[in-house]
Amino acid sequence: MMKEDKQNRQMNGSKDDVANQGMDRRTFLLRTTKLAGAVIGLSLADSLHPLKAAAESDPSARLTHWNKPDLVFPVISDIHIQTSNDRNLKKFTETMDQLNRAVPRQDAFMMVGDLTDNGAVKEYDGLMSVYNAKKQADVSLCAIGNHDYWNGLSVADAQSLFLEKTGMKSIYFHKAIKGYHFIVLGTEDGATEGTFTETQIGWLSEKLKLAHEDDPKKPIFVFHHQPIIGTIYGSEWGFTVNRDLFYDTLKPYPQVISFSGHTHYPLDDPRIIHQKDFTSIGTSTGAYLWLDAGRIQGEVPDGADVLNQALIVEVHNNKVLIKRRDIHNNDWTGEPFEISYPANKHNFKYTDARRDKQAPYFNRDAMLSVVDDKTTITALTVLLTQAKDNLLVHDYNIVAKNAETGEVAKEYLAFSEFYKDPVPNPLMLTLDGLQPNTTYKIEVRALDAYGNESGESLKALGKTLDGAVKDVTITLSTNVLNGVQDTAEVTVENARAPQSDWIGLYEVNETPGEIASIWWMYAQVTDGTFKFTYDPRNNGYPDRYKEGMTYKFVYFYGGGYDAVASATFTVGSKA
């Protein structure tokens, strides 16, 4: 499913995590991490600092440093306040509370786009009501994101509403705060990938020169919603038009730190920061998680709407520290990123050339087993002991070979589920798409965030059940709805365990992928069955849903448009 189709409406519910023995995510990261060099300041894992007792009683007090910074500011993005529910508003409230405890004195507060889910007045009002009641920053900074345009207004009117509600003077602007330069850019329309025109980039060039001439030894902070393709983890979701012009405008200034949102990728991954000609860093999300495609769990896995993360930036006279905050866990994740100043790109630490090359490994007692009572005609479920790594175990590469022929039947990638808390250990994974009554040799290797693969592997044998493979079917309680507000009961049967599988509604002659779905939701399958009530009042595009028209539900496997079943109905006139 295209990201613009997925993102233009709220997630519809969440599912329970697998009830396995687990560990909290911070413990998982610390147990799989052994950083080289000195720990920066008062670290989470090792400190004899007198403030340790206070830190243990108040997680917000951790990572405090003796030297008072010249400048402190939080950075958040992708808050996605919604009109349909107050879940994200509650998360934003908790975000403000935790950041205020962690840094009671803030010189600025930055929100890097997608403040709202649909740019609605009510959404802005909810956001700003909480922010204004709790803000402790001297200066408020907001960038506009693509979702902030999705209110049905013209581009100009959507921008005017954003400026009115946030108090910003322009969608892109420059601000000097305590002698440090902040450059806030604004995507210029609601296009998902982002639009930065030559005019705005030319303006950016002027402001960069101004900041450099003011003091070439100081960092320059640049903020824009969509990332630059080819930089941070998740930047494949960045903008293409004027990408090179944008990058080349920043290139002469190694002191630039560029903050971007949009991707919803988690801060835990070491690739969330990138250095080459300047520094880029992602800002995660206050709404829901998004991840790499192609994994068993899908791009938006179970529990994705729990994620809530933020950055706290400390500026010292010779370095910038960027701390990563797990709001949902009331704790920190990973060590702070440290950028030395005056900036010299030859001394950058977070470059591709200096990427980690140490492979993950399994302990000697690590095991892989097949869960017999979860075996089906076309799937095997396995349990595996989590591997370890010096940074982060990101994935598992799983190969299923036909035990009789030795041929590779199917290969899978699966997340380690490092984004969960607790991180499940052992990890349970369902391998589907297999043939009935067949024995398979399963082999698993661990991969870290940089693709380094474990030398050893875990192995197990499993056999699928005998029987006929049934097609996925969609059954409706009625084929004719009584007017545009009538509901219908929908049952999907013979479905697999979801991997970002979803169901969408289209006009009968529309081609999914060429046009956004009128309505959609993620599949929530139990024992092959998925039931829900379709309510037209939740349609994302209500103007396309009319009496006398015929529509179709389409069930898709994965995050794309792999359609496996459909069912049609007609909207009649209300009696």
Backbone torsions as a table, in degrees:
resi	resn	phi	psi	omega
1	MET	NA	131.8	-179.0
2	MET	-62.0	144.4	-175.1
3	LYS	-63.0	-33.1	-179.1
4	GLU	-66.9	-31.9	178.6
5	ASP	-71.9	-39.3	-179.8
6	LYS	-70.2	-39.1	-171.3
7	GLN	-82.8	-15.4	-171.8
8	ASN	-82.5	5.2	173.4
9	ARG	-143.9	164.7	-176.6
10	GLN	-70.8	156.7	171.1
11	MET	-69.6	140.3	-176.5
12	ASN	-101.6	83.1	175.0
13	GLY	86.0	173.5	177.8
14	SER	-142.1	166.1	-177.5
15	LYS	-116.4	159.7	-179.7
16	ASP	-73.1	146.0	174.6
17	ASP	-69.2	155.3	174.9
18	VAL	-62.1	133.3	-174.8
19	ALA	-84.2	71.5	177.5
20	ASN	-105.9	164.4	170.2
21	GLN	-63.1	132.1	-176.8
22	GLY	-139.2	-176.7	175.1
23	MET	-138.6	153.1	178.5
24	ASP	-65.9	153.0	-170.5
25	ARG	-64.0	-35.7	179.5
26	ARG	-64.6	-41.6	177.3
27	THR	-62.6	-42.4	178.8
28	PHE	-59.0	-45.4	-179.5
29	LEU	-66.6	-41.1	-179.2
30	LEU	-69.2	-37.2	-179.7
31	ARG	-70.5	-24.2	179.5
32	THR	-103.1	11.3	-176.6
33	THR	-127.6	131.8	173.3
34	LYS	-140.8	88.5	-171.3
35	LEU	-71.8	142.1	175.4
36	ALA	-78.7	149.8	176.6
37	GLY	86.4	-179.1	-177.4
38	ALA	-72.9	146.9	174.8
39	VAL	-73.7	138.0	-176.2
40	ILE	-78.4	120.3	175.4
41	GLY	58.5	-142.5	178.4
42	LEU	-90.0	99.2	-174.3
43	SER	-83.3	169.7	178.9
44	LEU	-71.7	-32.2	-168.3
45	ALA	-95.1	-23.3	-170.6
46	ASP	-152.9	112.0	178.3
47	SER	-159.4	140.5	172.0
48	LEU	-111.7	15.9	-178.0
49	HIS	-63.9	141.7	178.5
50	PRO	-59.0	-19.7	-179.2
51	LEU	-82.6	2.5	-174.5
52	LYS	-58.8	-43.3	-179.2
53	ALA	-60.6	-41.8	178.0
54	ALA	-64.5	-40.1	-179.5
55	ALA	-63.4	-37.7	-179.3
56	GLU	-67.0	-34.1	179.6
57	SER	-82.3	-25.3	179.1
58	ASP	-133.6	100.0	-177.5
59	PRO	-55.9	-26.7	-178.9
60	SER	-66.6	-19.1	-177.6
61	ALA	-82.8	-10.4	-176.9
62	ARG	-68.6	161.4	179.6
63	LEU	63.0	27.1	173.6
64	THR	-81.7	144.4	-176.1
65	HIS	-119.9	150.6	179.1
66	TRP	-61.7	-43.8	-175.6
67	ASN	-79.2	122.6	179.3
68	LYS	-71.8	128.7	-178.6
69	PRO	-71.1	157.8	175.5
70	ASP	-72.8	-28.2	-172.1
71	LEU	-152.7	138.5	177.7
72	VAL	-136.0	132.4	174.8
73	PHE	-153.7	136.0	171.3
74	PRO	-78.6	154.6	174.6
75	VAL	-133.7	125.9	175.3
76	ILE	-133.4	166.9	175.8
77	SER	-159.2	170.5	172.6
78	ASP	51.9	58.7	-177.6
79	ILE	-81.5	-35.8	172.5
80	HIS	53.9	52.8	174.2
81	ILE	-61.8	134.9	-172.7
82	GLN	-118.9	155.5	174.3
83	THR	-86.8	-25.4	-173.5
84	SER	-75.7	-25.5	177.9
85	ASN	-157.6	168.4	-176.9
86	ASP	-107.5	17.9	-178.6
87	ARG	-58.2	-50.1	-177.4
88	ASN	-72.7	-28.0	176.1
89	LEU	-66.7	-39.5	176.5
90	LYS	-64.7	-39.1	178.1
91	LYS	-65.2	-39.6	178.3
92	PHE	-65.0	-38.4	177.4
93	THR	-61.0	-44.6	178.1
94	GLU	-65.7	-36.6	176.5
95	THR	-58.6	-48.7	179.9
96	MET	-60.8	-42.6	-178.9
97	ASP	-63.3	-45.6	-178.5
98	GLN	-67.6	-42.2	-179.9
99	LEU	-65.5	-35.6	177.7
100	ASN	-67.0	-34.7	176.7
101	ARG	-72.4	-38.4	-177.9
102	ALA	-70.7	-40.3	179.0
103	VAL	-137.3	84.9	-177.2
104	PRO	-61.6	-26.6	179.5
105	ARG	-110.2	110.8	-176.3
106	GLN	-118.9	131.5	178.2
107	ASP	-81.0	-27.3	178.7
108	ALA	-155.7	164.0	175.3
109	PHE	-138.9	125.8	-172.9
110	MET	-117.2	130.2	172.6
111	MET	-119.0	117.9	-168.5
112	VAL	-99.3	54.5	169.3
113	GLY	91.4	162.9	-173.2
114	ASP	52.2	51.1	174.5
115	LEU	-64.7	-33.4	-178.3
116	THR	-119.5	166.5	178.0
117	ASP	-88.1	-32.3	-178.0
118	ASN	-138.8	17.8	177.3
119	GLY	63.4	25.2	-176.8
120	ALA	-82.1	150.5	179.6
121	VAL	-57.4	-45.1	-179.6
122	LYS	-60.9	-36.8	179.2
123	GLU	-66.7	-46.9	176.4
124	TYR	-59.6	-43.0	-177.0
125	ASP	-63.4	-40.9	177.8
126	GLY	-63.5	-45.8	179.4
127	LEU	-60.0	-52.4	-173.3
128	MET	-72.1	-27.1	176.4
129	SER	-63.3	-46.0	178.0
130	VAL	-67.9	-45.3	-176.9
131	TYR	-61.6	-48.5	-177.1
132	ASN	-65.7	-29.9	179.3
133	ALA	-74.4	-27.1	-172.5
134	LYS	-115.6	-9.5	-173.4
135	LYS	-62.3	141.4	176.7
136	GLN	-124.3	5.8	-177.7
137	ALA	-86.4	148.1	176.1
138	ASP	-72.7	-32.4	-176.5
139	VAL	-130.8	131.9	176.5
140	SER	-103.6	132.2	-178.4
141	LEU	-128.9	131.4	-179.7
142	CYS	-135.8	133.8	171.4
143	ALA	-104.9	149.0	179.0
144	ILE	-89.3	139.7	177.9
145	GLY	-114.5	174.4	-176.9
146	ASN	-62.8	-38.0	-179.5
147	HIS	-64.6	-26.5	-178.7
148	ASP	-71.4	-7.4	175.0
149	TYR	-97.2	-9.5	-167.5
150	TRP	-87.3	54.3	-177.5
151	ASN	-119.6	8.8	179.5
152	GLY	81.6	-1.4	178.8
153	LEU	-85.3	165.0	171.0
154	SER	-65.0	163.3	178.7
155	VAL	-56.6	-46.4	-178.5
156	ALA	-62.1	-41.9	-178.7
157	ASP	-71.7	-35.8	176.3
158	ALA	-63.9	-40.5	177.1
159	GLN	-65.6	-41.6	179.3
160	SER	-61.6	-41.0	178.4
161	LEU	-64.4	-42.9	177.3
162	PHE	-58.2	-46.6	-178.4
163	LEU	-66.3	-41.9	180.0
164	GLU	-61.4	-45.6	-173.8
165	LYS	-77.9	-33.4	-177.6
166	THR	-91.9	-19.5	-178.1
167	GLY	83.1	8.3	176.8
168	MET	-74.3	153.0	-178.3
169	LYS	-88.3	-22.9	-178.2
170	SER	-158.3	162.1	178.6
171	ILE	-76.5	-17.2	166.9
172	TYR	-137.4	137.3	-172.0
173	PHE	-158.5	167.5	-179.0
174	HIS	-123.8	140.9	-179.2
175	LYS	-143.9	132.1	172.9
176	ALA	-98.6	126.3	-178.5
177	ILE	-125.8	113.6	-180.0
178	LYS	52.7	37.8	177.0
179	GLY	85.5	3.6	178.2
180	TYR	-112.2	143.2	-173.2
181	HIS	-97.4	129.1	176.9
182	PHE	-115.5	125.3	179.1
183	ILE	-119.5	113.8	-177.1
184	VAL	-106.8	121.8	-179.8
185	LEU	-103.8	160.5	-179.0
186	GLY	-135.0	126.3	172.6
187	THR	-60.8	139.8	-164.5
188	GLU	-96.4	3.4	173.0
189	ASP	-162.1	-172.9	-175.6
190	GLY	-88.6	10.5	178.4
191	ALA	-58.9	133.2	-175.8
192	THR	-58.1	-43.5	-175.4
193	GLU	-76.5	-16.6	177.0
194	GLY	101.4	148.2	179.6
195	THR	-133.9	116.2	175.0
196	PHE	-125.4	108.5	-173.7
197	THR	-77.4	166.0	177.1
198	GLU	-60.1	-33.5	178.8
199	THR	-61.5	-48.0	179.9
200	GLN	-66.8	-39.2	179.9
201	ILE	-67.3	-34.4	174.5
202	GLY	-64.2	-40.2	175.4
203	TRP	-62.4	-42.0	176.9
204	LEU	-57.2	-43.4	179.8
205	SER	-58.5	-42.7	179.4
206	GLU	-63.7	-41.8	-178.0
207	LYS	-70.9	-33.6	176.1
208	LEU	-65.0	-42.1	177.7
209	LYS	-62.6	-42.4	179.4
210	LEU	-60.4	-46.7	-179.5
211	ALA	-65.1	-40.3	-180.0
212	HIS	-64.8	-43.3	-179.8
213	GLU	-67.3	-30.6	178.9
214	ASP	-65.5	-47.0	177.0
215	ASP	-165.5	100.8	-176.6
216	PRO	-67.7	-12.1	-177.5
217	LYS	-89.7	-11.4	-176.8
218	LYS	-93.9	151.5	174.1
219	PRO	-66.6	151.5	172.5
220	ILE	-116.8	125.6	-176.3
221	PHE	-100.6	123.5	-178.2
222	VAL	-121.5	135.6	-176.3
223	PHE	-127.8	133.0	177.0
224	HIS	-155.1	144.2	-171.0
225	HIS	-66.5	-58.9	-178.7
226	GLN	-81.2	142.1	-179.0
227	PRO	-77.5	168.8	174.6
228	ILE	-86.9	121.0	179.8
229	ILE	-55.8	138.2	177.8
230	GLY	88.2	16.7	179.4
231	THR	-118.0	-97.5	-171.2
232	ILE	-79.2	169.6	170.6
233	TYR	-55.8	121.1	-178.4
234	GLY	94.2	0.1	-175.0
235	SER	-72.5	-3.0	172.1
236	GLU	-61.7	-17.7	177.3
237	TRP	-89.8	13.5	-178.3
238	GLY	-83.1	-173.0	-174.5
239	PHE	-90.9	148.9	-179.4
240	THR	-105.4	-40.4	-179.3
241	VAL	-67.8	126.5	-179.7
242	ASN	63.4	20.0	-180.0
243	ARG	-59.4	-49.7	-176.3
244	ASP	-66.6	-38.5	177.9
245	LEU	-62.5	-43.1	178.9
246	PHE	-60.9	-51.0	-178.5
247	TYR	-61.2	-46.8	-176.8
248	ASP	-66.5	-24.1	176.2
249	THR	-70.3	-35.2	178.0
250	LEU	-81.9	-25.7	-170.5
251	LYS	-53.2	-40.1	-178.1
252	PRO	-71.4	-2.3	-173.0
253	TYR	-120.8	86.2	-179.9
254	PRO	-63.5	-15.7	179.6
255	GLN	-79.2	-5.1	179.6
256	VAL	-71.3	136.2	165.9
257	ILE	-118.6	114.9	-175.3
258	SER	-101.1	120.0	179.2
259	PHE	-104.5	130.9	177.3
260	SER	-136.7	155.2	178.6
261	GLY	-113.6	-134.3	168.7
262	HIS	78.9	-41.7	-169.3
263	THR	-78.5	-29.8	-173.8
264	HIS	67.0	14.6	178.5
265	TYR	-75.4	143.3	-172.1
266	PRO	-74.2	153.6	-179.8
267	LEU	-74.5	-14.1	-175.2
268	ASP	-65.8	-29.9	-176.9
269	ASP	-73.3	130.6	-177.7
270	PRO	-63.1	-17.8	179.6
271	ARG	-79.0	-0.5	179.8
272	ILE	-67.1	-16.5	171.8
273	ILE	-114.8	142.8	-177.8
274	HIS	-143.7	135.7	176.3
275	GLN	-130.9	136.8	171.0
276	LYS	-146.6	-77.4	175.1
277	ASP	-96.7	-20.6	176.7
278	PHE	-155.8	-175.8	-178.2
279	THR	-104.5	133.1	173.0
280	SER	-121.0	144.0	177.1
281	ILE	-147.2	141.0	176.9
282	GLY	-87.4	157.9	-173.7
283	THR	-115.7	6.7	176.2
284	SER	60.9	-137.8	-171.4
285	THR	-159.3	156.0	170.8
286	GLY	-108.3	14.5	-173.7
287	ALA	-122.3	-69.6	-178.0
288	TYR	-154.6	152.6	-176.5
289	LEU	-76.6	145.1	167.6
290	TRP	-130.6	147.4	-177.2
291	LEU	-140.8	176.5	179.8
292	ASP	-57.0	148.8	176.9
293	ALA	-78.4	162.9	170.1
294	GLY	91.6	5.3	178.7
295	ARG	-99.3	158.0	-179.4
296	ILE	-55.8	-40.7	-174.9
297	GLN	-75.7	-11.7	-179.4
298	GLY	86.9	168.0	-177.6
299	GLU	-70.3	-29.3	177.6
300	VAL	-122.6	84.1	-170.2
301	PRO	-76.8	174.3	176.0
302	ASP	-50.8	136.7	177.8
303	GLY	77.6	11.1	-175.6
304	ALA	-62.9	-29.1	-176.5
305	ASP	-80.0	1.1	176.5
306	VAL	-79.1	-31.3	-171.9
307	LEU	-57.7	137.3	175.5
308	ASN	-156.2	112.2	-174.6
309	GLN	-134.1	161.7	-178.6
310	ALA	-154.0	163.5	174.8
311	LEU	-113.8	146.8	168.3
312	ILE	-122.6	123.5	-176.3
313	VAL	-106.5	124.6	174.5
314	GLU	-112.1	126.1	-179.9
315	VAL	-108.3	115.7	175.6
316	HIS	-105.8	173.5	-174.8
317	ASN	-70.3	-15.6	-179.1
318	ASN	-131.0	6.2	-179.3
319	LYS	-165.2	161.4	171.2
320	VAL	-119.4	129.6	175.0
321	LEU	-107.2	129.8	178.5
322	ILE	-117.9	112.7	-176.1
323	LYS	-101.3	141.1	-176.0
324	ARG	-105.0	122.7	-174.3
325	ARG	-111.1	125.9	169.1
326	ASP	-88.3	98.5	178.9
327	ILE	-66.4	-42.4	-176.6
328	HIS	-64.9	-20.6	-179.3
329	ASN	-111.6	1.4	-179.5
330	ASN	50.6	49.7	-176.2
331	ASP	-159.2	178.6	176.7
332	TRP	-100.2	157.8	174.8
333	THR	-126.3	125.0	179.8
334	GLY	71.6	173.9	176.5
335	GLU	-83.1	155.5	176.3
336	PRO	-62.9	145.2	169.9
337	PHE	-78.6	138.8	-178.9
338	GLU	-122.4	126.0	-179.8
339	ILE	-121.5	119.8	-175.9
340	SER	-84.7	149.5	177.8
341	TYR	-134.1	147.3	3.2
342	PRO	-62.0	144.1	-174.2
343	ALA	-72.0	137.6	175.7
344	ASN	-143.1	113.0	-173.1
345	LYS	-64.7	-18.6	176.9
346	HIS	-72.2	-16.2	178.7
347	ASN	-105.3	8.2	179.6
348	PHE	-60.0	141.0	-177.9
349	LYS	-95.4	-26.0	-169.0
350	TYR	-109.1	51.7	-177.6
351	THR	-102.7	163.9	175.5
352	ASP	-61.6	-37.6	-177.9
353	ALA	-65.7	-28.6	-178.4
354	ARG	-103.4	17.0	-179.4
355	ARG	-63.0	154.0	-179.0
356	ASP	-63.8	136.8	179.2
357	LYS	-120.3	7.6	-179.3
358	GLN	-85.2	125.8	-175.8
359	ALA	-80.5	151.1	173.4
360	PRO	-70.9	170.3	-177.9
361	TYR	-150.8	157.4	173.6
362	PHE	-100.9	139.1	171.3
363	ASN	-64.0	160.5	-177.7
364	ARG	-61.2	-30.2	-178.1
365	ASP	-91.1	7.4	178.8
366	ALA	-65.0	144.3	-175.6
367	MET	-136.5	154.8	171.8
368	LEU	-128.0	128.6	-180.0
369	SER	-140.2	154.6	176.9
370	VAL	-95.7	131.8	179.8
371	VAL	-86.6	102.8	-171.7
372	ASP	-60.0	-41.6	-174.4
373	ASP	-76.0	-1.7	174.9
374	LYS	-109.5	4.8	178.2
375	THR	-72.2	138.3	178.6
376	THR	-127.0	-173.0	179.9
377	ILE	-64.1	-35.2	-173.3
378	THR	-122.1	9.8	-175.1
379	ALA	-146.8	147.3	170.3
380	LEU	-118.7	138.1	175.4
381	THR	-107.9	130.5	-176.8
382	VAL	-120.1	154.1	171.4
383	LEU	-117.0	131.7	178.9
384	LEU	-135.2	145.9	175.4
385	THR	-74.5	131.5	-178.4
386	GLN	-63.4	139.9	175.3
387	ALA	-78.6	176.5	178.4
388	LYS	-125.6	157.2	-178.9
389	ASP	-154.5	159.0	179.1
390	ASN	-74.6	-16.8	176.3
391	LEU	-122.2	-69.9	-175.1
392	LEU	-160.7	123.6	168.5
393	VAL	-76.6	116.0	-173.6
394	HIS	-99.4	-45.6	-172.1
395	ASP	-138.2	169.1	167.0
396	TYR	-127.5	131.8	174.4
397	ASN	-95.0	121.3	-173.4
398	ILE	-121.1	127.7	179.4
399	VAL	-117.4	128.6	175.2
400	ALA	-109.7	115.8	179.0
401	LYS	-107.6	140.6	172.1
402	ASN	-63.6	117.9	-173.7
403	ALA	-64.4	-26.8	-178.2
404	GLU	-81.2	-44.5	-175.9
405	THR	-95.0	-21.2	-176.5
406	GLY	79.9	0.8	-178.9
407	GLU	-80.4	146.2	176.5
408	VAL	-71.8	119.0	-179.4
409	ALA	-87.4	-40.2	-178.1
410	LYS	-162.8	147.2	174.0
411	GLU	-119.8	146.8	-177.9
412	TYR	-133.6	151.4	164.2
413	LEU	-115.0	140.0	178.9
414	ALA	-138.7	139.1	174.3
415	PHE	-67.4	148.8	170.7
416	SER	-71.1	-9.5	-175.7
417	GLU	63.6	38.0	176.1
418	PHE	-60.7	-18.8	-176.5
419	TYR	-82.4	-6.3	-179.4
420	LYS	-91.9	159.9	172.9
421	ASP	-144.3	107.6	7.2
422	PRO	-77.6	152.0	172.8
423	VAL	-73.7	123.2	-176.3
424	PRO	-67.0	129.9	176.6
425	ASN	-148.5	104.4	12.3
426	PRO	-75.4	163.7	-179.7
427	LEU	-97.0	131.3	179.3
428	MET	-102.9	128.5	-177.9
429	LEU	-134.8	139.2	176.6
430	THR	-104.5	123.6	-179.3
431	LEU	-102.9	105.4	-175.7
432	ASP	-106.6	-177.6	-179.9
433	GLY	78.7	19.8	-179.6
434	LEU	-93.3	170.5	-179.2
435	GLN	-91.8	148.3	178.6
436	PRO	-65.1	152.9	172.1
437	ASN	50.9	45.7	-177.3
438	THR	-131.6	138.3	177.4
439	THR	-93.2	134.2	-177.5
440	TYR	-124.2	142.9	168.4
441	LYS	-93.1	119.9	-178.5
442	ILE	-103.9	128.7	177.9
443	GLU	-129.1	133.5	-174.4
444	VAL	-125.5	131.2	172.0
445	ARG	-124.2	148.5	-178.3
446	ALA	-93.8	145.9	177.6
447	LEU	-126.6	139.2	173.7
448	ASP	-90.7	-176.2	-175.4
449	ALA	-62.1	-25.4	-178.3
450	TYR	-97.5	8.3	176.9
451	GLY	85.4	5.0	174.4
452	ASN	-66.0	133.0	-172.9
453	GLU	-109.8	141.2	179.3
454	SER	-62.9	143.2	178.5
455	GLY	-71.3	-40.3	179.3
456	GLU	-93.4	165.4	-179.8
457	SER	-137.1	165.3	172.6
458	LEU	-105.6	143.7	-175.4
459	LYS	-134.6	149.7	176.9
460	ALA	-158.6	160.9	175.5
461	LEU	-112.0	143.3	176.2
462	GLY	-152.8	150.3	-179.2
463	LYS	-125.7	130.8	177.3
464	THR	-74.4	159.9	179.8
465	LEU	-75.4	158.2	176.6
466	ASP	-85.1	148.0	178.2
467	GLY	149.9	174.1	-179.3
468	ALA	-89.5	140.4	178.0
469	VAL	-80.7	125.0	-179.1
470	LYS	-96.6	141.4	177.8
471	ASP	-73.4	151.5	173.1
472	VAL	-69.3	134.9	179.7
473	THR	-130.1	150.9	174.4
474	ILE	-119.3	125.4	178.5
475	THR	-119.3	134.4	179.1
476	LEU	-109.4	147.7	178.2
477	SER	-68.9	-21.6	176.9
478	THR	-153.8	149.5	177.2
479	ASN	-99.0	-5.8	177.1
480	VAL	-133.4	115.6	179.0
481	LEU	-88.7	147.0	-176.4
482	ASN	-90.1	79.6	179.9
483	GLY	87.7	172.1	-171.4
484	VAL	-77.5	-4.8	177.9
485	GLN	-109.2	0.2	-179.8
486	ASP	-72.2	145.1	-179.5
487	THR	-102.9	168.2	178.1
488	ALA	-144.5	144.3	174.6
489	GLU	-88.8	130.9	-176.1
490	VAL	-121.4	132.9	178.5
491	THR	-126.2	124.8	174.6
492	VAL	-108.8	127.6	-178.7
493	GLU	-122.3	156.2	179.6
494	ASN	65.8	28.4	179.2
495	ALA	-87.2	156.4	179.1
496	ARG	-85.0	171.3	169.8
497	ALA	-62.0	127.5	-169.3
498	PRO	-63.8	144.6	172.9
499	GLN	-130.8	66.6	-169.0
500	SER	63.5	26.3	174.6
501	ASP	-67.7	149.4	-174.7
502	TRP	-153.3	165.2	177.0
503	ILE	-126.8	136.3	-177.5
504	GLY	-130.3	159.3	179.7
505	LEU	-113.3	132.5	-179.5
506	TYR	-138.1	158.5	165.9
507	GLU	-63.4	149.3	-169.0
508	VAL	-58.3	-30.5	-177.6
509	ASN	-97.3	3.2	-179.7
510	GLU	-81.6	148.5	178.1
511	THR	-102.1	113.9	178.2
512	PRO	-55.9	137.2	-177.0
513	GLY	101.8	-33.6	176.5
514	GLU	-85.7	-19.4	178.9
515	ILE	-146.9	148.3	179.7
516	ALA	-66.6	150.4	176.5
517	SER	-68.6	149.0	177.3
518	ILE	-68.2	-37.0	179.8
519	TRP	-150.1	153.6	175.7
520	TRP	-161.1	163.0	171.1
521	MET	-158.1	157.5	175.4
522	TYR	-74.7	148.6	178.1
523	ALA	-73.2	140.4	176.0
524	GLN	-127.7	86.7	-168.9
525	VAL	-96.9	133.5	172.9
526	THR	-127.4	120.0	179.9
527	ASP	52.3	42.2	175.3
528	GLY	82.7	0.2	-175.9
529	THR	-122.2	141.5	-179.6
530	PHE	-135.5	116.3	-179.4
531	LYS	-121.3	143.7	176.7
532	PHE	-160.5	165.2	174.2
533	THR	-103.1	121.2	176.6
534	TYR	-83.7	123.4	179.3
535	ASP	-120.8	111.3	-177.6
536	PRO	-58.7	-18.1	179.0
537	ARG	-66.4	-14.8	178.1
538	ASN	-95.2	6.8	-178.8
539	ASN	-60.6	136.6	176.8
540	GLY	-75.6	-26.5	178.5
541	TYR	-127.6	75.4	-175.2
542	PRO	-63.0	-25.9	-178.6
543	ASP	-67.6	-17.6	179.9
544	ARG	-92.8	4.1	-176.8
545	TYR	-115.6	109.6	-169.2
546	LYS	-137.7	157.0	174.4
547	GLU	-63.4	144.9	177.8
548	GLY	84.6	-2.4	-178.5
549	MET	-100.8	155.0	177.3
550	THR	-108.2	137.1	-175.6
551	TYR	-128.6	165.8	179.0
552	LYS	-136.6	137.2	165.7
553	PHE	-87.3	134.3	177.9
554	VAL	-125.9	129.6	180.0
555	TYR	-101.0	129.1	-174.5
556	PHE	-119.3	139.8	170.7
557	TYR	-90.2	133.8	176.6
558	GLY	79.0	-172.2	-176.2
559	GLY	-88.4	8.3	-178.7
560	GLY	-113.0	-139.3	-175.1
561	TYR	-122.3	41.7	175.6
562	ASP	-82.6	88.4	-174.8
563	ALA	-76.7	130.8	-179.4
564	VAL	-119.1	-12.0	178.5
565	ALA	-163.7	155.6	176.1
566	SER	-152.6	160.8	176.2
567	ALA	-152.7	142.8	-175.5
568	THR	-111.7	157.7	173.4
569	PHE	-153.5	163.3	179.8
570	THR	-118.3	142.0	174.8
571	VAL	-93.3	111.0	179.2
572	GLY	-87.5	-177.7	177.1
573	SER	-80.9	142.2	179.1
574	LYS	-66.1	129.4	-176.9
575	ALA	-67.1	NA	NA
